[in-house]
Amino acid sequence: MRNCVAIIMGGGRGSRLYPLTKLRSKPAVPLGGNYRLIDIPISNCINSEIKRIFVLTQYNSASLHRHISHSYKFDIFGGGFAQILAAEQTMSRSDWYQGTADAVRRNLWHFLSYDFDHYVILAGDHLYRMDYRKFVQFHEQKNADISVAVYPIDEIQAPNFGILKIKSSHQIVDFIEKPKMQEELEPYRIPSKGRTKGSQKKPTPKRKDFLASMGIYVFSRGVLHEALKNESLTDFGGHIIPASLQKFRVMAYPFKGYWEDIGTIRAFFEANIAMAQPNPPFHFHSEEGPVYTHPRFLSGSRVEQCDIRHSMLAGGGILCGSVLDHCMIGIRSIISEGCTLERVVMMGADYREWPADKKANRKSGVPDVGIGRGSTICNAIIDKNARIGEGVVIEKREKRKQGDGVGYAIRDGIVVIEKNAIIPDGTVI
């Protein structure tokens, strides 16, 4: 795959994932106890033998830069790299990226010194495994100028995606970005094989009758340069793809594996919890390809007299005399005696807190990093380095979908404890 260069979009604000994106960019959000979202597309590239990878960043990018630079080091003879391109001022432009296409346009000159035929453009916040070699092979076999990876979705999901219509040859003939009205959406419905014209059988909202763009593209080199010439076209989904249908041969690549757009707190929460279940739709033990991340050299977690069901534990933690049910427990997590956790995503900590540090904090009334004794937590996300005191109660909040408090926020009915938050003893949320 030396004829390809990968470009991963990592610059979005990620407002729908707030407060997880309060101090970091969306691709830097921890995932699966041990990883970050950006590890998914980079690992897919490595497993697909694409070793020249650019990551375009802009918003809250310090931790993302640090993670990539510490995690992905290629040998000097293979010519591979994972290079970060941050938004920068130039003599001609001093503003921020205006969209995904604008970000790529402003960095084209960085790519041109490399010999390649295709750009593989990827999102930095999706959960899936894909062999990009098959995607590029499809692009070449179809003699395509642009190829768009597509995935079947239902009517309820459709307003969140770009929806397209294709011919039997897989050529895309129409595209609409995030249709809001039913009247806009209906012409894009895939005709059902079990429905004849005039049939009384009606489609159901949860039947996957629509093809959505996954935000993953292959562009032939010259075609991308041509498509980006009009600087008023700033976004791939909203502008570039619709404008290209009349000028270029744009094909739809059907993806049949698991794929999840981790765009909301609910999607993030459910994807993590699902990984700990029997036969999960996505897991890190697959033979299809490993997921790489920063090597931390942590010991295994120490578990003392705990009752643990349908949960995953990352390394470096200490769990004592507690009950865990449907939980994802991240690196260096500390859970004290008598705690009950149900449907909890705990991201853990960036550091180990030593006895001298704990003693100094306790004099100031600051709880230790982790979860204090006798706490009960349900339906929650606990971000890194959070300090939850003793006897804290965090309950389900289905009736209160949104809200904000000191050190926490409620999104989609899920309580999110912020990074570095301090929740005092006895707090009830």
C-alpha positions in Angstrom: 0.0 0.0 0.0 2.9 2.4 -0.7 0.6 4.0 -3.3 -1.6 5.4 -0.6 -1.3 8.1 2.1 -3.8 8.3 4.9 -5.3 11.5 6.3 -7.1 11.3 9.6 -9.4 14.1 10.6 -8.8 14.9 14.3 -9.7 18.6 14.7 -13.4 18.6 15.6 -14.7 20.4 18.6 -16.7 17.4 19.8 -19.4 19.4 21.5 -21.8 16.5 21.7 -19.2 14.5 23.7 -18.8 17.3 26.3 -17.6 17.2 29.1 -15.3 14.4 27.9 -14.0 16.9 25.3 -13.6 19.8 27.8 -9.8 19.3 28.1 -9.1 17.1 25.1 -10.0 16.7 21.4 -12.6 14.0 20.5 -10.1 11.5 19.0 -8.1 11.7 22.3 -11.0 10.5 24.4 -10.1 7.2 26.3 -11.8 4.1 25.0 -12.1 0.5 26.1 -10.2 0.9 29.4 -6.7 1.1 27.7 -7.0 2.9 24.4 -8.1 6.2 22.8 -10.4 6.8 19.9 -7.5 7.8 17.6 -6.0 4.3 18.0 -8.8 2.8 15.9 -8.1 4.4 12.5 -4.3 4.4 13.0 -4.4 0.7 13.9 -6.6 0.1 10.8 -4.0 1.8 8.7 -1.1 -0.2 10.1 -3.0 -3.5 9.7 -3.8 -2.5 6.1 -0.1 -1.8 5.4 -0.6 2.0 5.1 2.4 3.4 6.9 2.3 7.0 5.9 -0.3 8.6 8.1 -1.1 12.3 8.7 -3.4 13.4 11.5 -5.0 16.9 11.1 -5.7 18.5 14.5 -7.0 21.8 15.7 -9.1 21.9 18.9 -7.7 21.0 22.4 -5.0 18.9 20.7 -2.1 18.8 23.3 -3.0 15.3 24.7 -3.7 13.9 21.2 -0.3 15.1 20.1 1.4 13.6 23.1 -0.4 10.3 22.7 0.5 9.9 19.0 4.1 10.9 19.4 4.6 8.5 22.3 2.7 5.6 20.7 3.5 5.4 17.0 7.2 5.2 16.1 8.1 3.5 12.8 11.5 2.1 11.9 13.7 4.4 9.9 14.1 2.0 6.9 10.4 1.4 6.2 9.5 5.0 5.5 6.5 5.0 7.7 5.3 7.7 10.0 2.3 9.1 11.9 2.7 12.8 11.5 0.6 15.5 13.3 -0.4 18.6 11.3 -1.8 21.2 13.6 -3.8 24.2 12.3 -1.4 26.9 11.6 -1.3 30.5 10.5 0.4 31.3 7.1 1.0 34.4 5.1 -2.3 33.8 3.2 -4.5 32.4 6.0 -4.8 33.2 9.7 -8.2 31.7 10.6 -9.2 28.2 11.9 -10.2 25.3 9.6 -13.7 25.9 8.3 -14.5 22.2 7.8 -13.0 18.8 6.9 -12.3 19.7 3.3 -10.8 23.0 4.2 -8.4 21.3 6.6 -7.2 18.9 3.9 -7.0 21.8 1.3 -4.7 23.9 3.6 -2.4 20.9 4.1 -2.1 19.6 0.5 1.4 21.1 0.1 2.6 18.8 3.0 1.5 15.7 1.1 2.9 16.5 -2.3 6.5 15.5 -1.5 5.4 11.8 -1.3 4.9 9.4 -4.2 1.4 8.0 -4.0 -1.8 7.5 -6.2 -4.6 7.7 -3.6 -5.6 9.6 -0.6 -7.5 7.6 2.1 -9.4 10.1 4.2 -10.6 8.9 7.6 -12.5 10.1 10.6 -10.8 10.0 14.0 -13.8 9.2 16.1 -15.3 6.0 14.7 -15.2 2.5 16.2 -14.8 -0.3 13.6 -12.3 -2.6 11.9 -11.7 -2.1 8.1 -9.1 -3.5 5.8 -8.4 -0.4 3.7 -6.6 -2.6 1.1 -10.0 -4.0 0.1 -11.4 -0.4 -0.1 -8.6 0.8 -2.3 -8.9 -2.3 -4.5 -12.6 -1.7 -4.9 -11.8 1.9 -5.9 -9.3 0.8 -8.6 -11.5 -2.1 -9.9 -14.4 0.3 -10.4 -12.2 2.9 -12.1 -13.5 5.4 -9.6 -12.4 8.9 -9.0 -13.9 9.0 -5.5 -15.1 6.1 -3.4 -17.3 6.6 -0.3 -17.6 3.9 2.3 -21.3 3.3 3.1 -23.3 1.6 5.8 -27.0 0.6 6.1 -28.9 2.5 8.7 -32.5 3.0 9.8 -34.9 6.0 9.5 -34.3 7.1 13.1 -30.5 7.4 12.5 -30.7 9.0 9.1 -30.9 12.7 10.1 -27.5 12.4 11.6 -25.7 11.2 8.5 -25.1 12.0 4.8 -27.6 9.8 2.9 -27.0 8.6 -0.7 -28.7 6.9 -3.6 -26.8 4.5 -5.8 -27.3 2.6 -9.1 -26.9 -1.2 -9.4 -23.2 -0.5 -10.5 -22.5 1.1 -7.1 -22.2 4.5 -8.6 -23.6 7.3 -6.4 -26.3 9.4 -8.2 -27.6 11.5 -5.4 -26.5 12.7 -2.0 -28.1 14.7 0.8 -26.3 15.7 4.0 -28.3 15.2 7.3 -31.8 15.4 6.0 -34.2 16.9 8.6 -37.5 16.5 7.0 -39.2 13.2 6.1 -40.0 14.5 2.7 -36.3 15.0 2.0 -35.4 11.5 3.2 -38.1 9.4 1.5 -36.6 9.5 -2.1 -33.4 7.9 -0.7 -35.1 4.8 0.8 -33.8 1.5 -0.6 -36.6 -0.4 -2.3 -37.4 -3.5 -0.4 -37.0 -6.8 -2.2 -40.1 -8.1 -0.4 -42.3 -5.1 -1.4 -43.8 -4.8 -4.9 -45.2 -1.6 -6.3 -48.6 -0.9 -4.8 -48.0 -3.2 -1.8 -49.7 -2.3 1.4 -46.7 -3.4 3.5 -45.1 -0.3 5.0 -41.5 0.3 6.0 -40.7 0.4 9.7 -38.6 3.1 11.4 -35.9 0.6 12.5 -35.5 -1.2 9.3 -32.2 -0.4 7.6 -33.6 1.2 4.4 -31.0 3.9 3.9 -27.3 4.0 2.9 -25.2 6.4 5.0 -21.8 7.8 4.3 -19.3 6.7 6.9 -17.2 9.8 6.3 -14.4 7.6 5.0 -13.2 8.2 1.4 -10.7 7.2 -1.2 -9.7 10.0 -3.6 -7.5 9.6 -6.6 -4.6 12.0 -6.2 -5.5 14.5 -9.1 -9.2 14.3 -8.4 -8.8 15.5 -4.8 -6.8 18.5 -6.0 -9.4 19.4 -8.6 -12.3 18.9 -6.1 -10.7 21.2 -3.6 -10.1 24.2 -6.0 -13.3 25.9 -5.0 -12.5 27.3 -1.6 -16.1 27.9 -0.7 -16.6 24.2 -0.5 -15.4 23.6 3.1 -16.8 20.2 4.1 -16.6 16.7 2.4 -20.1 15.5 3.3 -21.9 18.8 2.9 -20.1 20.2 -0.1 -17.4 18.2 -1.9 -19.3 14.9 -2.4 -22.5 16.4 -3.7 -20.6 18.8 -6.0 -18.5 15.9 -7.4 -21.4 13.7 -8.5 -21.8 15.6 -11.8 -18.0 15.9 -12.5 -16.4 12.7 -11.3 -17.2 9.0 -11.1 -18.2 8.6 -7.4 -18.7 5.0 -6.1 -20.2 3.5 -3.0 -18.1 0.9 -1.1 -20.5 -1.3 1.0 -19.0 -2.0 4.4 -20.6 -5.1 6.2 -18.8 -5.1 9.5 -19.5 -3.4 12.8 -19.3 0.4 12.7 -20.3 3.0 15.3 -20.0 6.8 15.1 -18.9 7.7 18.6 -20.5 11.2 18.4 -22.6 11.4 21.5 -22.3 10.6 25.2 -24.9 7.8 24.9 -23.1 6.2 21.9 -19.8 6.4 23.7 -21.2 4.9 26.9 -23.1 2.0 25.2 -20.1 1.1 23.0 -17.9 0.8 26.0 -20.4 -1.2 28.0 -21.0 -3.5 25.1 -17.3 -4.5 24.9 -17.6 -6.2 28.3 -20.6 -8.4 27.3 -20.5 -12.0 25.9 -19.9 -12.0 22.1 -19.5 -8.2 21.9 -20.0 -6.6 18.4 -16.5 -5.0 18.7 -13.7 -6.3 20.9 -9.9 -6.0 21.2 -9.3 -9.8 21.1 -10.0 -10.2 17.4 -7.8 -12.1 15.0 -8.7 -9.6 12.2 -6.1 -7.1 13.5 -4.7 -5.8 16.8 -5.5 -2.3 18.1 -2.3 -0.5 19.1 -1.8 2.1 21.7 0.8 3.7 24.0 2.8 0.9 25.9 2.5 1.7 29.6 4.2 -1.4 31.2 1.6 -1.7 33.9 1.1 -4.7 36.2 -2.2 -6.6 36.1 -5.0 -5.2 38.3 -5.1 -6.5 41.8 -8.6 -7.8 42.8 -9.5 -8.6 46.4 -12.8 -10.3 47.3 -14.8 -8.6 44.6 -18.0 -9.8 42.8 -17.4 -9.0 39.1 -20.0 -9.7 36.3 -19.7 -8.8 32.6 -16.9 -6.3 33.1 -13.5 -5.5 31.7 -10.5 -4.5 33.8 -7.4 -2.7 32.4 -4.0 -2.9 34.1 -2.5 -1.2 37.1 -5.7 -1.0 39.2 -6.6 -2.0 42.8 -10.1 -3.2 43.5 -11.1 -4.2 47.0 -14.3 -5.8 48.3 -16.7 -4.3 45.8 -19.4 -5.4 43.4 -19.1 -4.6 39.6 -21.8 -5.3 37.1 -21.5 -4.4 33.4 -18.5 -2.1 33.9 -15.5 -0.9 31.9 -12.7 -0.2 34.3 -9.7 1.8 32.9 -6.0 1.9 33.8 -4.8 2.5 37.4 -8.4 2.5 38.7 -8.8 2.5 42.5 -12.1 1.2 43.9 -12.3 0.9 47.7 -14.2 -1.4 50.0 -17.9 -1.7 49.9 -18.6 0.0 46.6 -21.3 -1.0 44.1 -20.9 -0.1 40.5 -23.5 -0.9 37.8 -23.1 0.1 34.2 -20.1 2.3 34.8 -17.4 3.4 32.4 -14.4 4.4 34.6 -11.4 5.7 32.7 -8.9 5.4 35.6 -5.9 7.7 36.2 -2.9 9.1 34.4 -0.7 8.5 37.4 -0.3 6.5 40.6 -1.0 8.4 43.8 1.5 7.6 46.5 0.9 7.4 50.3 2.7 10.8 50.9 0.4 12.5 48.4 -2.7 10.9 49.9 -1.7 12.0 53.4 -1.2 15.6 52.2 -4.6 15.7 50.4 -6.5 14.2 53.3 -5.3 17.1 55.5 -7.1 19.4 53.1 -10.2 17.3 52.9 -9.5 16.1 49.3 -10.5 12.5 48.6 -8.0 10.1 47.0 -7.9 9.5 43.3 -10.5 6.8 42.5 -13.7 5.8 44.3 -14.0 6.0 48.1 -15.4 3.4 50.4 -19.1 2.6 50.4 -20.0 4.5 47.2 -22.8 3.4 44.9 -22.6 4.4 41.3 -25.0 3.5 38.5 -25.2 4.6 34.8 -22.2 6.9 34.9 -18.9 7.8 33.1 -16.0 8.7 35.4 -13.3 10.6 33.6 -9.6 10.3 34.4 -8.1 11.4 37.8 -11.5 11.9 39.3 -11.6 11.9 43.1 -14.9 10.5 44.4 -15.2 10.5 48.2 -16.7 8.0 50.6 -20.4 7.2 50.6 -21.1 9.0 47.3 -24.3 8.0 45.5 -24.7 8.5 41.8 -28.0 7.2 40.4 -29.7 6.7 37.1 -31.0 10.0 35.7 -33.5 8.9 32.9 -36.0 11.6 34.0 -33.3 14.3 33.9 -31.6 14.0 30.5 -29.5 17.1 30.7 -27.9 19.2 33.5 -24.7 20.6 34.9 -23.2 20.6 38.4 -19.9 21.2 40.1 -17.5 18.6 38.7 -20.2 16.7 36.7 -22.7 17.0 33.9 -25.7 14.9 32.9 -26.0 14.1 29.2 -28.5 11.7 27.6 -29.5 10.6 31.2 -25.9 9.6 32.0 -23.9 11.2 34.7 -20.4 12.2 33.5 -17.9 13.0 36.3 -15.4 15.4 34.7 -11.6 14.9 34.5 -9.8 15.9 37.7 -13.2 16.5 39.4 -13.5 16.3 43.2 -16.7 14.9 44.5 -16.8 15.3 48.3 -17.8 12.5 50.8 -21.6 11.9 51.0 -22.5 13.6 47.8 -25.7 12.5 46.1 -26.1 13.1 42.3 
